[in-house]
Amino acid sequence: MRTCRSVEDRQANLSRRLTRATQLLRTWVDVEVEKQNRDLLASMNNRARQQLRLQQTVEGLSVAAISYYVVGLISYMVGGLPILPQWLQPKTAISVSVPLVILALWLVMWRIRRSHRKEADSQ
């Protein structure tokens, strides 16, 4: 009987040790997975920042390109007007329109960005 009890105690002790070793191994694996997830999220965050900077650069270039075309359209329009006041020469009208067009387009882009930010914040 003592032998059976001794074997039973040894098996119970071995079972407890295996359970503890399994838990420690599982914890170690979970920690490693969490480290990998942290690194992956940091990498994704970095890419998102780079994409945002690239998008803002493209938006700035778009404002410049659209401004160029709008000022070109204004120059065609001013050149085609038969009657202009004496004080307003076509080149002066075009020169005055450049900062106004750039400001207007920048404001439009700013409002679009702000509305996108509000949508993102509300979600």
Disulfide bonds with the S-S distance in Angstrom:
none
